[in-house]
Each structure stands twice: as structure tokens, then as C-alpha cells.
Amino acid sequence: IAAVMRAVSLFDSRPDAYLLTLRVLCVVASLSVPYAGFRIAGRHAGPGAAIAAGLLFALSPQAVYFAPVVMTEPLAADIALLAIAIGDGAYGHKRETRDLLLAGTLFGLASALRYQYAPMLGVVALWQHARHLRPFLLVGASGVAVVVLAVGVVDAVTWGMPFQSVWLNFKINLIDGK
């Protein structure tokens, strides 16, 4: 988000300019929700179900309301659903390795944006890919690498300790009860 704000400020220093840009990018990211519904339903139930799922997800009140909101929850959900859709269709074609790495990267990015999603995304990744060792390792390794880079390294640079934002949040909320 900061990188987008910085890039926009090179052309226009008004806050309205980067806020509008961020909201448009969030709306674009939210298109992953109907896309994921369309792809998954089409793969498992045919074209009629794909169209119905795509429309349902595109027109749901949550999608319409939260699409332009710049928060980690909707962005992480958008990315997680895209990871699920890509991972679901990764098998049996010549782009399999690329799709598995992309799915893992997106699982990791969604977990890095909203670490509370990580346990459930881990279960989904296991469910999708644990039947075969190589795909599971590709998805898992790329997901863990993104989390280590996006949370571990960034926290080490900005907070002085790897994963400090995660463990300090747990400490304050669960142990200190605040």
C-alpha cells in the first residue's frame, strides 16, 4: 500500500489521488472472488453452476460493499480465494508447477496480510495438495517463503525482531487481556 501511495505521489501529491488509486486497485483485487467462484464451480459442476456462482459472488452485498475498502481482511480474502481457485485447477497440464508455486505464493501472501487466516488456509492447502508429495512441497515451500519474507524479514527490519507483530499481538490480546 505504501509503495502505491509513493508511486502516485510522484504524479499527484493530493491524498485524494492515492486514496482513489488504492480503492480502484482493491476493486480490481475483489474481482478474484467471482473469478474463483466461477472457476471452481465450473470445474466441479459445469458451466451453468459456474455462471451462477460467478454472478452470486459478484453481486453479493459483501463483495459490493467491501470491494473498495483498503483493509487487510478483504484483501487477504480476495487473495486466499484466488489461491484456492488456482490450486484447485493446478493438476494435469504443462503449467502445473507454475500454478502450484503461484497458489502457494498466494496462500502465503494471504496469511502474511491476515495471519489469523493462516490455520484455515493451511488446512485448505493440505486438503488440496497432500495427496501427492511434490505438489504439496511446492505449495508449502512457496507459501512459507512468502510468510518468512513478508512478515519475518519486514518485522525484523521495522520492529527489530522477526515476527514481532504476530507474537506481540497474541501477547497483548491473549496474555495481557487487552
C-alpha positions in Angstrom: 0.0 0.0 0.0 2.8 2.4 0.9 4.5 1.6 -2.5 1.3 2.5 -4.4 0.9 5.7 -2.3 4.6 6.7 -3.0 4.2 6.0 -6.8 1.0 8.0 -7.0 2.6 10.9 -5.1 5.2 11.2 -7.8 2.4 12.4 -10.1 -0.1 13.9 -7.7 0.6 14.8 -4.1 -3.1 15.1 -3.1 -4.2 12.4 -0.7 -7.4 12.0 -2.8 -5.3 10.8 -5.7 -3.6 7.9 -3.9 -6.8 7.0 -2.0 -8.7 6.7 -5.3 -5.9 4.7 -6.8 -5.9 2.3 -3.8 -9.7 1.9 -3.9 -9.6 1.1 -7.6 -6.8 -1.5 -7.0 -8.9 -3.0 -4.2 -11.9 -3.2 -6.5 -9.7 -4.9 -9.1 -8.4 -7.4 -6.5 -12.0 -8.1 -5.4 -12.7 -9.4 -8.9 -10.8 -12.5 -7.8 -13.9 -13.6 -5.7 -16.3 -14.1 -8.6 -13.5 -15.4 -10.8 -12.7 -18.0 -8.1 -16.3 -19.0 -7.7 -16.7 -19.3 -11.5 -13.6 -21.4 -11.9 -14.2 -23.8 -9.0 -18.0 -24.2 -9.7 -17.2 -24.7 -13.4 -14.6 -27.3 -12.7 -16.8 -29.3 -10.4 -20.4 -28.7 -11.6 -20.3 -27.4 -15.2 -20.9 -24.1 -17.0 -24.3 -23.3 -15.5 -23.0 -23.6 -12.0 -20.0 -21.5 -13.0 -22.2 -18.6 -14.2 -24.4 -18.8 -11.2 -21.5 -18.8 -8.8 -19.7 -16.0 -10.6 -22.9 -13.8 -10.5 -23.7 -14.7 -6.9 -20.2 -13.8 -5.8 -20.0 -10.6 -7.9 -23.4 -9.3 -6.8 -23.3 -10.3 -3.1 -23.6 -7.4 -0.7 -20.3 -8.2 0.9 -18.4 -8.1 -2.4 -20.1 -4.8 -3.4 -19.7 -3.1 0.0 -16.1 -4.3 0.8 -14.6 -4.1 -2.7 -13.3 -0.5 -2.4 -12.2 -0.9 1.3 -8.5 -0.7 1.9 -8.1 -3.2 4.7 -6.2 -6.4 5.2 -9.3 -8.6 5.7 -10.9 -8.1 2.3 -7.5 -8.1 0.5 -6.4 -11.3 2.3 -9.8 -12.9 1.5 -9.5 -11.9 -2.2 -6.0 -13.4 -2.4 -7.0 -16.5 -0.5 -9.9 -17.3 -2.8 -7.6 -16.8 -5.8 -5.1 -19.2 -4.3 -7.8 -21.8 -3.7 -9.1 -21.5 -7.3 -5.6 -21.7 -8.8 -4.6 -24.6 -6.5 -7.9 -26.4 -7.4 -7.1 -26.4 -11.1 -3.3 -26.9 -10.9 -3.1 -30.5 -11.9 -2.8 -32.2 -15.3 -1.4 -29.6 -17.6 2.0 -28.3 -18.6 1.7 -25.2 -16.3 1.2 -27.4 -13.2 4.5 -26.4 -11.5 3.9 -22.7 -12.2 0.3 -22.9 -10.9 1.3 -24.7 -7.7 4.0 -22.2 -7.0 1.6 -19.4 -7.6 -1.1 -20.9 -5.4 1.5 -21.4 -2.6 2.7 -17.8 -3.0 -0.9 -16.5 -2.8 -1.6 -18.7 0.2 1.5 -17.2 1.9 0.6 -13.7 0.9 -3.0 -14.0 2.3 -1.5 -15.4 5.5 1.0 -12.6 5.7 -1.7 -10.0 5.3 -4.0 -11.6 7.8 -2.2 -14.2 9.9 -5.4 -15.2 11.6 -6.3 -16.8 8.2 -3.2 -19.0 8.2 -4.5 -22.1 10.1 -7.6 -22.4 7.8 -5.5 -21.7 4.7 -3.1 -24.4 5.8 -6.0 -26.9 6.1 -7.2 -25.9 2.6 -3.7 -26.3 1.2 -3.4 -29.7 2.9 -6.8 -30.8 1.6 -5.9 -29.7 -2.0 -2.4 -31.0 -2.2 -1.5 -33.5 0.4 -2.3 -36.5 -1.8 1.0 -36.0 -3.7 4.3 -35.1 -2.1 5.8 -32.9 -4.9 2.8 -30.6 -5.3 2.4 -30.3 -1.5 6.0 -29.4 -1.1 5.8 -26.8 -3.9 2.8 -25.1 -2.4 4.1 -25.3 1.1 7.6 -24.1 0.4 6.4 -21.1 -1.7 3.8 -20.2 0.9 6.2 -20.4 3.8 8.8 -18.4 1.9 6.4 -15.6 1.3 5.4 -15.5 5.0 9.0 -15.5 6.1 9.9 -12.7 3.7 6.8 -10.6 4.1 6.4 -10.9 7.9 9.6 -12.3 9.3 12.1 -10.1 7.4 9.9 -7.0 7.3 9.3 -7.2 11.1 13.0 -7.7 11.7 13.8 -4.6 9.7 11.0 -2.4 11.0 10.4 -3.7 14.6 13.8 -5.2 15.3 12.7 -8.8 15.7 11.3 -11.4 13.2 7.5 -12.0 13.5 7.2 -9.4 16.3 3.9 -8.1 15.0 2.4 -11.5 15.3 3.6 -12.7 18.7 3.2 -9.3 20.3 -0.4 -9.2 19.1 -1.0 -12.6 20.7 0.7 -11.5 23.9 -1.3 -8.3 24.2 -4.6 -9.9 23.3 -4.4 -13.3 24.9 -1.9 -13.0 27.8 -2.4 -9.3 28.8 -6.2 -9.5 28.0 -6.3 -6.1 26.3 
